[in-house]
Amino acid sequence: MAAPDYKELVSRLPRTFGPALNDQLHQWEMLFPAEQRQLKAQMDWLAALPPAEFKTLFAAIVQVEDRMELPKWQPGSTGLSIHDVGVMARSPLYPQWRQQVEKVFAHIDDSVQASGVMKPVPRLVVSILPSGLPKPSDPLWPELAELGRWVQLDRPFLKLEEALVPAIVKRKAPAGLEADETTWVIECGKRLSVEAGGVTSLSWDALEKVRREFLNRLNGISRDIKSADQTTNELKRMDLRKLLDPATGESPRLREFLRGILLSGNGSLVFNNSFVQWAASEALRRAQPQVLFAGFGLRQKLKPFSSVVLFEDQNRSNPTPDQDDPAGSLTDAAFLAQYVYLAAQRVSAYQGHTVSIFAMEDLDRLLIVDPRGKLNVPESLAGQALTAWITGWLTGPA
C-alpha cells in the first residue's frame, strides 16, 4: 500500500497532532499492514467529516493547546525529541490535554469500526508461565477468573504445548491477513519457537548481542538531556542487521519494531519478562496478529549494588554468578500476563473478538476468558480436544 498524502488534512489538525502524524507518514513503509489500514481509515474518516463537525471534534484540544507553552514546531515537523516531550509533560495542562486526546481518538475509532471498513476476525492471545515456579499459594488471576473459566486438562500444560503451538500455527488464516499479522511468538527462551511461514518469533535470549550493545551505549549517557538525545539518535540510526539473526535482521519492519521496544524503556533491556510483556503489548497495538503467544520465563535474582538503574548491566556491575528467582518470577509473570490481556482490550481489533488463555506449564489446568461469554467453554479438555477447540474458534466467524 502506497503512502497516502494527507498534508492538507494534517495542516487542519491540532498543533500537537502534526509531528506524530508526519512521523508515521514519513515512515509509512515501517508501519505494519494493520497500522497502515487503521491510519488510512482514521484519516479518510476525518477527511470526509463536514467542516463544522471537524471543528467541534477538536475544539477542546485546541483550547487546551492555546493555553500550553508548546515547542515551536514547523508545519512539516516529524517526531518529538526528548526535549519536546519534556516540555509537554511538564505543562500543568498536560493531563487535561491527554484526556481530551483520548476522547477524540476513542470517538474516531468507534466511528471507523461502525463504518464497517475494518473487518473483524477471531483472535487468540496465550500467556504462558514457565515450569519450575513454586506452587501458587493463592489462586492465579482471580479477577480474570470471574470473566472466564478454569478448564481441567488431562496432563500438565507443558506436555500439550509441543503439539499445540505447531497445530495453531498451521491453521488456515482468514483471507486478507498478511504474513506479519498471522502469528507472533514472543518469549524469554526458545521453547515455543516454530519455524514456519507466517510466524514472527522474538526471543529475549536471541537478542543478547543487540541488548548488550544498547546497554553499553546507554550507560555512557551524561546527566543531561542533550547527551540523552544524542545517544538515542545514534541508536536509532545504528545498523542492527549484524547483531540480529537473519530472519529478524533482514526485515526492516521487525528491526525497527525491536529498536523501538529496546529504546522505550519499561525494563525491556534488563528484565526478560518485562521484554516479553512490553513486546507483546506493542505487537498487539501495532501488528495486531490474529494469534499471539507470550512465553514468560525465570528471571534472575537482583544483585546487590546493581539493577537500581534502568539501563544497568548486572553482570558488569556485579560478577556474582546468576541465580534463578522462582518466587519473584511467579509474581512478575502472573502480573505481566494480565497486563498483556489488558493491552489487547485497549485495541479495538481485539475487543469482543479475542479468546485469552492463561497457562502455567506445570499446572494441569488453564484459564480461558472468552470475548462474550457465549462460547460454551468446556469444563475439561484433553490432548487434541484442546487444539481442536482453539482452532475451531480461530477458523470460525468472529
C-alpha positions as CSV (number, residue, x, y, z in Angstrom):
1,M,0.0,0.0,0.0
2,A,1.5,3.3,-1.1
3,A,1.8,6.1,1.4
4,P,-1.3,8.4,1.1
5,D,-0.9,12.2,1.0
6,Y,-2.6,13.9,4.0
7,K,-0.7,17.1,4.1
8,E,-3.8,19.3,3.8
9,L,-5.6,17.3,6.5
10,V,-2.6,17.4,8.9
11,S,-2.5,21.2,8.5
12,R,-6.1,21.4,9.8
13,L,-5.4,19.2,12.9
14,P,-4.4,20.5,16.3
15,R,-0.8,21.5,16.6
16,T,0.2,18.6,18.8
17,F,-1.0,16.1,16.2
18,G,1.2,17.2,13.4
19,P,4.7,15.9,14.4
20,A,3.5,12.4,15.3
21,L,1.3,12.0,12.2
22,N,4.0,13.4,10.0
23,D,6.4,10.9,11.5
24,Q,4.1,8.0,10.8
25,L,3.5,9.1,7.2
26,H,7.3,9.6,6.7
27,Q,7.9,6.1,8.0
28,W,5.0,4.5,6.2
29,E,6.9,1.5,4.9
30,M,8.0,0.7,8.5
31,L,4.3,0.5,9.7
32,F,2.7,-2.9,9.9
33,P,-0.2,-3.6,7.5
34,A,-2.7,-3.3,10.3
35,E,-1.3,0.1,11.2
36,Q,-1.4,1.3,7.6
37,R,-5.0,0.2,7.3
38,Q,-6.0,1.7,10.6
39,L,-4.3,5.0,10.0
40,K,-5.7,5.3,6.5
41,A,-9.2,4.5,7.8
42,Q,-8.9,7.2,10.5
43,M,-7.6,9.8,8.2
44,D,-10.1,9.1,5.5
45,W,-12.9,9.3,8.0
46,L,-11.6,12.7,9.3
47,A,-11.1,14.0,5.7
48,A,-14.8,13.2,5.0
49,L,-16.1,14.9,8.1
50,P,-18.1,18.1,7.4
51,P,-16.1,21.3,8.5
52,A,-18.4,22.1,11.3
53,E,-18.2,18.6,12.9
54,F,-14.4,18.6,12.3
55,K,-14.1,21.8,14.3
56,T,-16.3,20.6,17.1
57,L,-14.4,17.3,17.4
58,F,-11.1,19.1,18.1
59,A,-12.4,22.2,19.8
60,A,-11.5,21.1,23.4
61,I,-7.9,20.1,22.3
62,V,-7.3,23.4,20.5
63,Q,-8.5,25.3,23.6
64,V,-6.0,23.4,25.8
65,E,-3.2,23.9,23.3
66,D,-3.8,27.6,23.2
67,R,-3.0,27.7,26.9
68,M,0.1,25.5,26.8
69,E,3.6,26.6,26.0
70,L,4.3,24.3,23.2
71,P,7.6,23.8,21.2
72,K,7.8,25.9,18.1
73,W,7.2,23.1,15.6
74,Q,7.2,23.8,11.8
75,P,4.2,22.5,9.7
76,G,6.4,19.7,8.4
77,S,8.0,18.7,11.7
78,T,8.3,14.9,12.2
79,G,8.6,13.2,15.6
80,L,9.1,14.5,19.1
81,S,12.5,14.8,20.7
82,I,13.1,14.1,24.4
83,H,13.1,17.9,24.9
84,D,9.8,18.3,23.2
85,V,8.2,15.5,25.2
86,G,9.6,17.0,28.4
87,V,8.2,20.5,27.6
88,M,4.7,19.0,27.1
89,A,4.8,16.6,30.1
90,R,5.9,19.5,32.5
91,S,2.9,21.6,31.5
92,P,0.2,21.8,34.2
93,L,-2.3,21.3,31.4
94,Y,-0.8,18.0,30.1
95,P,-3.2,15.7,32.0
96,Q,-6.2,17.7,30.6
97,W,-4.7,17.5,27.1
98,R,-4.2,13.8,27.3
99,Q,-7.7,13.3,28.5
100,Q,-9.1,15.2,25.5
101,V,-6.9,13.4,23.1
102,E,-8.1,10.0,24.4
103,K,-11.7,11.1,24.0
104,V,-11.1,12.2,20.4
105,F,-9.3,9.0,19.3
106,A,-12.0,6.9,21.0
107,H,-14.6,8.7,19.0
108,I,-12.7,8.3,15.8
109,D,-12.0,4.6,16.4
110,D,-15.7,3.9,17.3
111,S,-16.8,5.7,14.1
112,V,-14.3,3.8,12.0
113,Q,-15.5,0.5,13.5
114,A,-19.1,1.4,13.0
115,S,-18.4,2.2,9.3
116,G,-17.5,-1.5,8.7
117,V,-14.2,-0.6,6.9
118,M,-12.2,-2.7,9.4
119,K,-13.5,-6.3,9.2
120,P,-13.3,-8.3,12.5
121,V,-11.6,-11.7,12.8
122,P,-11.5,-14.2,15.7
123,R,-8.3,-13.7,17.7
124,L,-6.3,-15.6,20.3
125,V,-3.8,-14.4,23.0
126,V,-2.0,-17.0,25.0
127,S,0.2,-16.1,28.1
128,I,2.3,-19.0,29.4
129,L,4.2,-19.1,32.7
130,P,7.3,-21.4,32.7
131,S,7.9,-24.6,34.5
132,G,10.0,-24.5,37.7
133,L,7.9,-22.0,39.5
134,P,6.7,-22.6,43.1
135,K,3.1,-23.8,43.5
136,P,0.9,-20.7,43.9
137,S,-0.3,-20.1,47.5
138,D,-3.2,-18.1,46.2
139,P,-5.4,-18.6,43.1
140,L,-3.9,-17.2,39.9
141,W,-5.6,-14.3,38.1
142,P,-8.7,-14.2,40.4
143,E,-10.1,-11.1,38.7
144,L,-9.8,-12.7,35.2
145,A,-11.3,-15.9,36.5
146,E,-14.5,-14.1,37.2
147,L,-14.7,-13.3,33.5
148,G,-13.8,-16.8,32.3
149,R,-13.4,-20.4,33.4
150,W,-10.7,-22.7,34.6
151,V,-10.5,-25.8,32.4
152,Q,-9.2,-29.1,33.5
153,L,-6.5,-30.8,31.4
154,D,-5.5,-34.5,31.3
155,R,-1.8,-33.6,31.9
156,P,0.3,-30.6,32.7
157,F,0.2,-27.9,30.0
158,L,3.9,-28.4,29.3
159,K,3.1,-31.9,27.9
160,L,0.5,-30.3,25.5
161,E,2.5,-27.3,24.4
162,E,4.8,-29.1,22.0
163,A,1.9,-30.2,19.8
164,L,-0.5,-27.3,20.4
165,V,1.7,-24.5,19.2
166,P,2.6,-26.0,15.8
167,A,-1.1,-27.0,15.2
168,I,-2.3,-23.5,15.8
169,V,0.5,-22.1,13.6
170,K,-0.6,-24.4,10.7
171,R,-4.2,-23.3,10.8
172,K,-5.8,-21.6,7.8
173,A,-5.6,-17.9,8.5
174,P,-8.5,-15.6,7.5
175,A,-8.4,-14.1,4.0
176,G,-6.8,-10.7,3.8
177,L,-4.3,-11.1,6.6
178,E,-0.6,-10.6,5.6
179,A,2.3,-12.7,7.0
180,D,3.1,-10.0,9.6
181,E,-0.3,-10.4,11.2
182,T,-1.0,-14.1,11.4
183,T,1.0,-15.5,14.4
184,W,3.6,-13.9,16.8
185,V,5.6,-15.8,19.4
186,I,7.4,-13.6,21.9
187,E,9.3,-15.4,24.7
188,C,12.2,-15.4,27.0
189,G,13.9,-18.5,25.6
190,K,13.1,-20.7,22.5
191,R,10.7,-23.3,23.9
192,L,7.8,-22.1,21.8
193,S,9.7,-21.4,18.7
194,V,8.2,-22.8,15.5
195,E,9.9,-22.4,12.1
196,A,7.1,-21.8,9.7
197,G,5.9,-19.3,7.2
198,G,3.7,-16.5,8.7
199,V,5.3,-16.8,12.1
200,T,7.1,-13.9,13.7
201,S,9.3,-15.1,16.6
202,L,11.2,-12.9,19.0
203,S,13.3,-14.3,21.8
204,W,14.9,-12.3,24.7
205,D,17.8,-14.8,24.7
206,A,18.4,-14.5,21.0
207,L,18.7,-10.7,21.3
208,E,21.6,-10.8,23.7
209,K,24.1,-9.1,21.3
210,V,21.9,-6.2,20.5
211,R,20.8,-5.8,24.1
212,R,24.4,-5.6,25.3
213,E,25.3,-3.1,22.6
214,F,22.4,-0.8,23.6
215,L,23.3,-1.1,27.3
216,N,26.9,-0.2,26.6
217,R,25.8,2.9,24.7
218,L,23.1,4.0,27.2
219,N,25.4,3.6,30.2
220,G,27.7,6.2,28.7
221,I,25.0,8.9,28.7
222,S,25.9,12.1,30.6
223,R,23.4,13.5,33.0
224,D,21.8,16.0,30.6
225,I,19.1,15.9,28.0
226,K,21.4,16.8,25.1
227,S,23.5,13.7,25.8
228,A,20.4,11.5,26.0
229,D,19.0,12.9,22.8
230,Q,22.4,12.4,21.0
231,T,22.8,8.8,22.2
232,T,19.1,8.0,21.4
233,N,19.5,9.4,17.9
234,E,22.7,7.3,17.4
235,L,20.9,4.2,18.5
236,K,18.0,5.0,16.1
237,R,20.4,5.1,13.2
238,M,22.6,2.1,14.2
239,D,22.6,-0.8,11.7
240,L,21.2,-3.8,13.7
241,R,21.5,-6.4,11.0
242,K,24.8,-7.7,12.1
243,L,23.5,-8.1,15.7
244,L,20.3,-10.0,14.8
245,D,19.6,-13.4,13.4
246,P,18.9,-13.4,9.6
247,A,15.2,-13.8,9.8
248,T,14.8,-10.8,12.1
249,G,17.7,-8.7,10.7
250,E,16.5,-8.8,7.1
251,S,13.0,-7.5,7.9
252,P,13.0,-3.6,8.1
253,R,9.7,-3.5,9.9
254,L,10.8,-6.1,12.5
255,R,14.2,-4.4,13.0
256,E,12.5,-1.0,13.7
257,F,9.9,-2.7,15.9
258,L,12.7,-4.2,18.1
259,R,14.6,-1.0,18.2
260,G,11.5,0.8,19.5
261,I,10.9,-1.9,22.1
262,L,14.5,-1.7,23.5
263,L,14.6,2.1,23.4
264,S,11.2,2.7,25.0
265,G,12.3,1.6,28.5
266,N,9.9,-0.4,30.6
267,G,12.8,-2.6,31.7
268,S,12.9,-4.4,28.3
269,L,16.7,-4.1,28.1
270,V,17.3,-5.6,31.5
271,F,14.5,-7.9,32.5
272,N,13.4,-10.9,30.4
273,N,9.7,-10.9,31.5
274,S,9.5,-7.2,31.0
275,F,10.6,-7.6,27.5
276,V,8.0,-10.2,26.8
277,Q,5.2,-8.1,28.3
278,W,6.2,-4.9,26.5
279,A,6.9,-6.5,23.1
280,A,3.6,-8.4,23.3
281,S,1.7,-5.3,24.2
282,E,3.3,-3.3,21.4
283,A,2.7,-6.2,18.9
284,L,-0.9,-6.2,19.8
285,R,-1.2,-2.5,19.4
286,R,0.8,-2.2,16.2
287,A,1.0,-5.5,14.2
288,Q,-2.4,-6.9,15.6
289,P,-1.7,-10.6,14.9
290,Q,-4.6,-13.0,14.9
291,V,-2.6,-15.2,17.3
292,L,0.0,-14.1,19.9
293,F,1.9,-16.3,22.3
294,A,3.6,-14.6,25.2
295,G,6.1,-17.1,26.8
296,F,7.4,-15.8,30.2
297,G,10.5,-17.3,31.9
298,L,12.5,-17.5,35.0
299,R,14.2,-14.2,35.9
300,Q,17.5,-13.8,37.7
301,K,17.7,-12.6,41.3
302,L,18.6,-8.9,41.5
303,K,22.2,-8.4,42.7
304,P,23.3,-6.0,45.4
305,F,24.5,-2.6,44.2
306,S,23.1,-3.2,40.7
307,S,19.7,-3.2,38.9
308,V,18.7,0.0,40.6
309,V,19.5,1.9,37.4
310,L,17.2,1.4,34.4
311,F,20.0,0.5,32.0
312,E,22.4,-1.2,34.3
313,D,24.0,-4.4,33.3
314,Q,24.1,-6.7,36.4
315,N,26.9,-8.8,35.1
316,R,29.2,-5.8,34.6
317,S,28.5,-4.2,37.9
318,N,28.4,-7.4,40.0
319,P,30.2,-10.5,38.7
320,T,28.5,-12.8,41.2
321,P,27.0,-15.8,39.3
322,D,23.4,-15.5,38.3
323,Q,20.7,-17.3,40.3
324,D,17.2,-18.1,39.3
325,D,14.4,-16.4,41.3
326,P,11.4,-18.7,41.0
327,A,9.2,-16.9,43.6
328,G,9.9,-13.5,42.1
329,S,9.3,-14.9,38.6
330,L,5.9,-16.2,39.6
331,T,4.8,-12.8,41.0
332,D,6.2,-10.9,38.0
333,A,5.0,-13.2,35.2
334,A,1.5,-13.5,36.7
335,F,1.0,-9.8,36.8
336,L,2.7,-9.2,33.4
337,A,0.5,-11.8,31.8
338,Q,-2.5,-9.9,33.0
339,Y,-1.0,-6.7,31.5
340,V,-0.8,-8.4,28.1
341,Y,-4.5,-9.2,28.4
342,L,-5.3,-5.6,29.3
343,A,-3.2,-4.4,26.3
344,A,-5.3,-6.4,24.0
345,Q,-8.5,-5.0,25.5
346,R,-7.3,-1.5,24.6
347,V,-7.1,-2.3,20.9
348,S,-10.4,-2.1,19.0
349,A,-9.5,-5.1,16.7
350,Y,-9.4,-7.4,19.8
351,Q,-12.4,-6.0,21.7
352,G,-15.1,-8.6,21.7
353,H,-13.3,-10.9,19.3
354,T,-10.5,-12.4,21.4
355,V,-10.1,-15.7,23.4
356,S,-7.5,-15.2,26.1
357,I,-5.7,-18.2,27.6
358,F,-3.6,-18.2,30.7
359,A,-1.5,-21.3,31.4
360,M,1.3,-22.4,33.7
361,E,3.4,-25.2,32.3
362,D,3.4,-27.3,35.5
363,L,-0.3,-27.0,36.0
364,D,-2.9,-29.4,34.6
365,R,-5.5,-26.7,34.1
366,L,-5.7,-23.4,32.3
367,L,-7.9,-20.3,32.4
368,I,-9.9,-19.3,29.3
369,V,-11.5,-15.9,29.0
370,D,-13.8,-15.7,26.0
371,P,-15.0,-12.4,24.4
372,R,-18.7,-12.6,25.1
373,G,-19.2,-15.5,27.5
374,K,-21.0,-17.4,24.7
375,L,-18.5,-20.0,23.6
376,N,-19.6,-22.7,26.0
377,V,-16.1,-23.2,27.3
378,P,-16.0,-26.9,28.4
379,E,-15.0,-27.9,32.0
380,S,-12.3,-30.2,30.7
381,L,-10.2,-30.6,27.5
382,A,-7.9,-33.5,26.9
383,G,-5.0,-33.5,24.4
384,Q,-6.2,-33.0,20.9
385,A,-9.6,-31.7,22.1
386,L,-7.9,-28.5,23.3
387,T,-6.2,-28.0,19.9
388,A,-9.5,-28.7,18.1
389,W,-11.4,-26.2,20.3
390,I,-8.9,-23.4,19.8
391,T,-8.5,-23.9,16.0
392,G,-12.3,-24.2,15.7
393,W,-12.6,-20.7,17.3
394,L,-9.8,-19.2,15.1
395,T,-11.3,-20.6,11.8
396,G,-14.9,-19.7,12.6
397,P,-16.8,-16.4,12.4
398,A,-15.8,-13.5,14.7
